[in-house]
Amino acid sequence: MPKIVDAEARRQEVVEAVFRIIASDGLERASLREVADEAGLAVGSVRHYFASSDELLVHSFAVVIDRIAGRLDEAFAVVESLDNGSAEHDAAVLTLLGQFLPLDEELAVDACVWMAFRHAARIRPVLEQEAARSHRAVAAVVGRLMMRLMPDGGSGQERLVAEAERLLATLDGLCMHALLQPEWMTAEVCRDVLTAHVDSLVAVPSNR
């Protein structure tokens, strides 16, 4: 009796193999052959689900974006459910922002993969569409957060944009430092930096 294969589960196994390769050796090693070896499959089996390396990489980029965006949406729903300024709200904000950072093993793999794809999109046109989607998804969450945190609700478009970009730059910088220098840019240090940054947002004067 022929073995029944769950196509979606097999595709996910292949994507997870892509993630492991990127996290350990970088995006350049994620060829169909290397991914097949990592997943314990024949190259032909991988080609059954992904016709080319480009198709596999685009799909893998989409998966990591969906993972991160899903966690951000869940975390933001918690933020919205709490009273602004309460200790629980402040903790939920830090939890939300922590979804961008490699604070545990799962987040570290996703952050490494996400950063690798975003950088590669600069020179690989096939990844540009997903890179743009990634930016829109993240910017939307950060923009909504700014409107909750800033004293006047973020009125003043230029200031809102500037503070949103400052937070995005902080998150990107922390993510990169934590991936490259995990010995000293620990989860505790990342949280301390995020706390200081959020405090500075709350204290931003309305006439800035």
LORO-908685 format. One record per atom (N, C-alpha, C, O): y, z, x. Coordinates in steps of 0.001 Angstrom, whole numbers, plus 500000, padded with zeros to 6 digits. Layout:
BEGIN
YZX ...
END
This chain:
BEGIN
498805500000500852 500000500000500000 501247500000500889 501377500869501751 502160499052500702 503332498978501577 504213500211501451 504371500788500375 504785500595502595 505670501763502632 506996501433501958 507604500400502237 507436502312501076 508715502123500391 509820502787501200 509746503980501498 510835502024501553 511932502526502373 513178502664501511 513565501729500810 513792503817501566 515066504043500881 516155503361501704 516517503834502781 516673502244501189 517620501434501957 518876502218502338 519351502119503470 519410502991501402 520637503733501685 520382504821502723 521212505055503602 519238505479502618 518896506506503602 518709505890504986 519122506481505983 518098504722505058 517897504055506343 519235503619506932 519454503749508136 520121503107506101 521449502727506595 522179503953507147 522874503868508160 522013505082506476 522671506294506952 522067506761508275 522790507255509141 520766506613508441 520122506953509707 520703506106510841 520944506602511941 520919504842510557 521483503951511575 522914504369511913 523295504393513084 523697504694510900 525077505136511125 525106506420511953 525933506561512854 524208507350511650 524160508598512414 523811508312513871 524289509003514772 522990507307514103 522678506910515478 523927506367516170 524160506645517347 524725505596515442 525997505104515985 526885506284516376 527475506292517457 526976507270515501 527826508431515768 527362509172517020 528184509577517842 526054509349517167 525540510068518346 525857509306519622 526215509907520634 525726507993519579 526021507182520764 527499507281521127 527842507485522292 528369507139520139 529805507208520405 530182508575520958 530957508673521909 529634509628520361 529977510989520792 529515511267522222 530157512024522950 528409510658522619 527869510948523958 528294509946525017 528515510318526170 528412508667524638 528635507623525648 529791506673525350 530136505842526191 530392506781524170 531520505916523855 531148504727522989 529979504367522852 532176504132522413 531995503044521455 531387501797522091 530652501066521426 531675501544523351 531212500318523989 529691500230524053 529134499136524133 529021501375524019 527557501343524111 526888501090522760 525673500907522694 527676501079521684 527095501004520339 526752499572519942 527275499051518957 525871498941520711 525355497613520356 524185497775519398 523662498875519219 523782496679518790 522640496750517869 521387497250518581 520634498050518026 521162496780519804 519959497194520523 519991498682520860 519003499393520675 521142499144521357 521247500561521705 521127501437520468 520494502492520505 521735501000519381 521658501774518138 520224501801517625 519742502838517170 519547500669517698 518157500617517261 517306501582518073 516493502316517511 517486501587519389 516729502507520245 517025503958519876 516113504780519787 518283504265519664 518680505633519326 518084506069517986 517707507228517814 518003505128517036 517470505438515708 515945505371515651 515341505727514638 515320504910516750 513868504776516762 513377503618515919 512303503687515321 514173502540515870 513838501379515059 513803500123515921 514326500106517035 513186499084515398 513260497774516034 514618497153515725 515214497441514687 515107496302516625 516388495633516396 516356494860515085 517343494836514351 515226494229514792 515099493477513549 515278494348512324 515810493901511308 514834495592512417 514996496508511289 516467496823511057 516923496896509916 517210497011512153 518649497278512024 519347496054511461 520241496177510624 518944494866511917 519561493630511419 519267493409509930 520006492696509252 518218494002509435 517904493889508011 519005494529507172 519255494116506040 519666495547507742 520714496261507013 522118495873507479 523076495967506712 522238495443508726 523539495060509282 523361493773510092 522646493753511094 524011492719509652 523774491409510253 524326491297511667 523858490474512454 525315492116511993 525950492004513312 526464493368513752 526539494310512963 526815493449515032 527417494686515548 528728494983514849 529029496136514542 529510493939514599 530791494145513914 530593494746512530 531305495675512149 529636494224511780 529376494751510446 528943496215510521 529366497034509706 528109496535511488 527651497913511652 528812498833512016 528917499937511481 529678498394512912 530793499234513341 531813499435512224 532329500538512042 532101498381511483 533044498515510363 532491499492509331 533215500351508827 531210499355509023 530595500264508054 530611501701508574 530886502632507816 530322501883509846 530308503225510424 531702503839510417 531851505031510150 532718503045510705 534100503511510645 534431503959509222 535044505008509021 534024503162508243 534283503514506845 533601504826506471 534162505631505727 532398505039506984 531663506272506663 532386507496507206 532527508493506499 532846507434508454 533509508612509020 534850508865508331 535251510016508160 535546507796507936 536789507976507176 536497508666505852 537193509605505466 535469508197505160 535122508791503864 534719510254504013 535043511077503157 534025510578505081 533637511970505328 534876512854505486 535009513893504839 535773512411506362 536963513210506638 537855513278505409 538350514349505060 538064512147504752 538910512133503560 538320513008502461 539057513683501742 537008513001502327 536371513845501323 536591515319501599 536880516094500688 536454515703502858 536701517113503208 538163517487502998 538464518592502545 539073516570503325 540496516843503120 540812517027501646 541553517937501277 540255516170500804 540500516287499359 539985517615498818 540656518269498021 538792518010499254 538232519286498798 539089520453499263 539355521379498497 539521520407500522 540334521494501067 541706521544500412 542254522625500196 542267520370500092 543584520358499463 543500520898498037 544435521547497568 542408520641497353 542231521184496003 542256522704496030 542776523337495111 541693523292497088 541731524754497222 543166525217497449 543607526197496848 543900524510498321 545304524855498578 546098524839497276 546874525753497000 545896523794496482 546653523658495232 546313524746494222 547124525060493350 545140525313494331 544713526317493352 545276527697493642 545112528612492835 545948527867494798 546430529180495218 547949529254495153 548635528233495201 548460530462495044 549905530675494985 550520530421496352 550086530986497356 551528529570496380 552220529252497626 552794530521498242 553467531298497565 552525530728499534 553048531890500228 552091533053500295 552331533994501052 551008533025499527 550032534108499579 549186533987500837 549109532919501444 548551535091501226 547698535074502410 546539534092502229 546144533402503169 546005534040501014 544907533110500739 545364531660500868 544637530813501386 546587531383500385 547141530037500494 547327529656501956 546974528548502359 547880530566502752 548103530274504170 546779529995504881 546694529093505714 545755530770504549 544441530552505156 543867529207504734 543250528508505539 544072528844503463 543556527565502968 544258526388503641 543637525357503899 545556526543503925 546292525486504635 545703525281506023 545515524141506449 545411526359506731 544820526246508062 543421525633507990 543032524858508864 542674525979506955 541358525368506769 541484523866506537 540712523074507078 542468523488505724 542722522071505479 543042521338506783 542434520311507085 543985521861507546 544381521194508783 543251521205509814 543159520313510658 542403522215509737 541273522279510654 540254521176510450 539426520931511328 540301520498509294 539374519385509057 539632518214509996 538770517352510164 540811518178510607 541138517118511553 540608517406512953 540573516508513794 540201518625513212 539960519075514583 538485519370514854 537734519672513927 538065519284516121 536654519541516481 536365521032516602 536075521525517692 536444521757515471 536298523211515484 534849523668515425 534565524831515709 533931522787515065 532500523085515127 531783521787515482 532423520751515663 530469521839515582 529717520673516066 529870519467515154 530082518350515626 529764519690513849 529880518571512913 531283517957512963 531430516737513019 532295518800512942 533664518296513002 533943517608514334 534691516633514388 533338518119515412 533562517531516735 533025516105516802 533683515215517340 531822515887516253 531256514534516255 532135513601515428 532467512500515870 532508514037514238 533332513186513380 534690512912514021 535187511788513961 535289513920514629 536594513726515272 536490512744516436 537353511883516609 535433512877517229 535236511976518371 535047510539517898 535642509614518451 534222510358516879 533960509021516340 535229508441515721 535563507278515948 535924509248514947 537151508810514279 538197508368515291 538803507307515141 538411509179516322 539393508828517349 538982507554518090 539823506706518385 537690507423518387 537208506234519114 537455504963518314 537901503956518864 537166505006517015 537387503830516176 538874503522516032 539268502357516073 539695504540515865 541138504309515729 541705503656516984 542522502739516899 541275504126518136 541744503517519386 541238502079519523 541979501190519941 539978501861519170 539389500519519295 540063499525518361 540136498336518674 540556499991517220 541192499090516253 542420498409516823 542836497360516332 543002498999517857 544182498406518491 543870497040519096 544737496169519151 542626496856519552 542263495605520224 541095494891519539 540673493824519985 540568495479518451 539474494840517710 539947494590516285 539912495495515450 540388493367516001 540922493061514666 539976493392513528 540425493706512426 538676493328513774 537712493576512703 537816495013512180 537387495295511061 538382495920512979 538503497319512582 539865497649511975 540073498768511504 540786496699511979 542163496977511568 542267497455510118 543029498376509822 541517496844509228 541622497200507809 541205498647507568 541873499377506835 540111499055508181 539663500437508023 540624501406508717 540841502517508234 541194500989509837 542167501841510526 543383502080509639 543902503195509578 543832501042508957 544975501184508046 544612502099506881 545424502921506458 543398501957506364 542955502826505268 542899504277505730 543280505187504993 542428504484506941 542364505829507499 543748506453507564 543938507605507175 544718505684508059 546081506207508183 546661506546506816 547303507583506651 546437505681505845 546977505937504503 546381507198503892 547093507996503281 545076507376504057 544410508541503476 544929509836504084 545188510806503371 545079509846505396 545555511048506083 547028511300505767 547425512431505487 547829510243505815 549260510391505546 549519510906504135 550451511681503919 548706510484503182 548883510931501801 548666512437501685 549430513130501014 547622512938502338 547343514377502287 548433515158502994 548903516174502483 548836514693504161 549873515396504912 551197515384504151 551908516389504132 551529514265503529 552761514188502749 552764515169501589 553768515834501335 551643515259500888 551546516215499768 551646517648500282 552250518505499636 551055517902501443 551127519246502010 552555519607502389 552996520735502171 553279518641502960 554676518890503329 555495519325502116 556332520222502211 555252518697501005 556026518996499802 555736520408499282 556564521006498594 554555520933499616 554244522310499236 554833523310500227 555293524380499828 554823522974501494 555173523947502528 556668524071502785 557157525163503075 557392522973502683 558801523014503047 559611523725501968 559332523569500779 560606524499502374 561318525394501450 561869524721500205 561831525307499123 562384523495500336 562982522815499183 562048521781498579 562476520869497871 560758521942498873 559782521003498320 559818519639498972 559300518667498422 560429519564500147 560436518309500878 561476517311500416 561358516117500692 562499517789499710 563548516860499286 564270516333500514 564439517050501501 564690515092500450 565275514447501617 564212513636502317 563452514168503127 564151512352502014 563051511510502466 562940511452503988 561836511498504531 564074511352504676 564022511222506125 563432512470506767 562619512374507686 563838513631506290 563322514878506862 561843515055506543 561068515504507387 561461514705505334 560058514807504954 559195513928505842 558153514363506332 559631512688506051 558874511766506905 558808512287508336 557755512234508972 559935512792508844 559972513290510219 559022514467510402 558302514533511399 559014515395509450 558140516552509576 556676516177509387 555798516755510027 556413515223508520 555033514754508346 554535514111509637 553406514353510063 555381513293510253 554991512643511512 554824513667512629 553954513515513486 555653514710512621 555526515761513640 554191516480513493 553540516795514490 553781516740512255 552498517387512034 551348516465512423 550389516905513057 551435515190512050 550381514238512414 550241514138513937 549130514086514464 551384514112514636 551343514044516096 550721515302516685 549968515231517656 551032516441516104 550443517701516559 548933517690516365 548185518089517258 548487517235515204 547048517182514923 546334516228515866 545271516553516395 546915515048516080 546303514091517004 546224514673518416 545202514554519092 547312515301518847 547330515883520185 546319517002520339 545610517064521343 546244517884519358 545265518965519407 543844518416519424 542994518889520179 543596517418518590 542259516820518534 541868516243519884 540763516479520373 542776515490520482 542474514883521774 542272515938522854 541321515851523631 543155516938522911 543016517997523907 541707518762523716 541020519072524689 541364519062522470 540150519829522206 538894519037522565 537898519620522994 538932517715522392 537796516884522765 537674516745524281 536569516730524824 538814516644524957 538797516412526398 538711517696527213 538129517710528298 539293518782526687 539326520051527412 538850521203526523 539618522127526256 537613521163526066 537136522188525125 537066523584525737 537037524577525010 537038523669527081 536927524976527710 538158525833527451 538049527043527251 539337525199527456 540545525999527234 541212525710525896 541896526580525357 541033524518525349 541569524245524003 540491524585522986 539892523701522373 540257525882522818 539199526374521941 539645526333520477 540802526046520171 538695526629519580 539027526689518157 540112527738517901 540998527531517072 540037528861518616 541041529913518437 542425529436518853 543410529696518162 542501528734519991 543792528217520449 544321527175519464 545512527163519152 543451526316518981 543871525306517995 544453525977516754 545489525554516240 543790527013516281 544286527704515087 545628528381515359 546505528399514495 545786528937516561 547064529565516911 548197528538516899 549290528813516404 547925527349517451 548943526290517472 549266525844516051 550433525663515704 548235525667515233 548457525253513849 549254526304513078 550133525967512285 548941527575513313 549679528649512632 551157528599512999 552023528715512132 551439528426514289 552825528348514731 553523527135514128 554695527206513757 552808526037514035 553418524826513480 553717524995511995 554805524645511537 552765525527511246 552985525740509814 554135526717509591 554949526519508689 554210527772510409 555324528725510296 556660528021510520 557649528335509858 556688527074511450 557937526357511724 558322525457510556 559509525236510317 557339524935509825 557631524111508658 558244524941507539 559217524533506904 557668526092507313 558161526969506257 559589527421506552 560375527658505634 559917527537507835 561232528033508235 562273526929508388 563426527214508710 561886525668508163 562836524561508335 564004524720507359 563782524799506150 565237524768507855 566383524911506948 566599523664506130 566297522558506578 567126523839504918 567286522710504001 568341521725504457 568353520589503982 569234522115505367 570285521208505827 569954520554507152 570814519946507790 568682520684507568 568304520105508860 568454518590508839 568181517928509841 
END
